[in-house]
Amino acid sequence: MTAATLLTDGMIENFGKFSDRDKYLPEVKKQLIVIRQMTDEILRINHIADNITPVNVSVEEMANQALNSVRTMTEVKNIRTAVCERLIGT
């Protein structure tokens, strides 16, 4: 935003190389498009974050499912696996 503002100020004031409006006005437009895209993305992310509903999951269950998916391979290679319960914050 600052770069676009400086470019437009230079064009308005006919200051230095920025007085060449035909050359620098397209540059300002490109910068404004990028700024708009960034703003749109921030708003989209914010909207997504506002609409997220927290879900409780069992990490132990997820770990067991992951281990079960490779159980045959671990047995063939004689690799022992286990999920240990650990309380966090106590």
C-alpha positions, 0 to 999 in steps of 0.5 A: 500500500505504501509503495502504491501511495508513493507512486501516486504521490509522485505522479500527482506532484510530477516528481522525478521519474514518477511524473511519467504517468504512462509508465508508472500508472500500470505499476500502481495498478499491479500493486493494488491488484496484489494488495486486493488479493492479499486482503481477499485472502486474509478475509477468506481465512478470517471467515473460515476461522470464524466458522470452525467448530472445535471437535474433540478427538482421541489422539490415542485412537488416532495413533492406534489406527495409524499403527494398525494400518502398518501392523502387517509390515511391523510384524514382518520386520519384527518391530514392536509398536505401542501407544502410551497414555500420557496426561498433559498438564498434570 
